[in-house]
């Protein structure tokens, strides 16, 4: 039986040496813009940032909190890839200097790693629409995984590395889809009236867990078996669920909830 850990998040915390800004993206389920509480809670008495002297034409900025912030930990636990105001940065998990991986025009959001830590996936607005992209973790040019008129978000690579789960409105509302990294084929996983978002792979790759918005104030956490296609509702409560993640042993889920109002 899976244990579900609930966390109501009221803030974000980040220590790094970052430069970058961008636009606030629409919410994945509603299309509305606004701040997002992505990870953690922190009480920070200092100012949100400090600027020092210009070095090589750039002004270093020390960041301690951020809006539209998300990050992903590398499989070896040594590196964070961070999305801050539409730019991806990599930095040691212990803190320090953050290295930009994308430019401001990529408007990169919601990064995730593949299992061996060689690839980063994300969604970006570079071509005037939210598409899925991949990027070598060592650096390089981002490559589009999707490029069409639909809204594709929240890419997550399967444990086996052959597929990407994501949310998309290509069926009329937001559903969970799979993209094959081998041939580019698409498979629809959910087909309900609700908007579904935030897919998370089980450690064995046999299930995908995600959030389903029943209305603007209530949502559920559901999981679908890729073997039987059976869908189970794990929990339902007021608020908007996001940040769903599996514990490596496959027996526990964690998530965050933003309360209405």
PyMOL commands that set and color helices and strands:
alter all, ss='L'
color gray80, all
select helices_A, chain A and resi 104-106
alter helices_A, ss='H'
color red, helices_A
select strands_A, chain A and resi 3-8+16-18+49-55+58-63+69-73+79-84+87-92+99-100+109-113+119-124+131-136+143-144+152-157+163-168+175-180+186-188+195-201+207-213+218-225+231-238+240-246+252-258
alter strands_A, ss='S'
color yellow, strands_A
deselect
rebuild
show_as cartoon
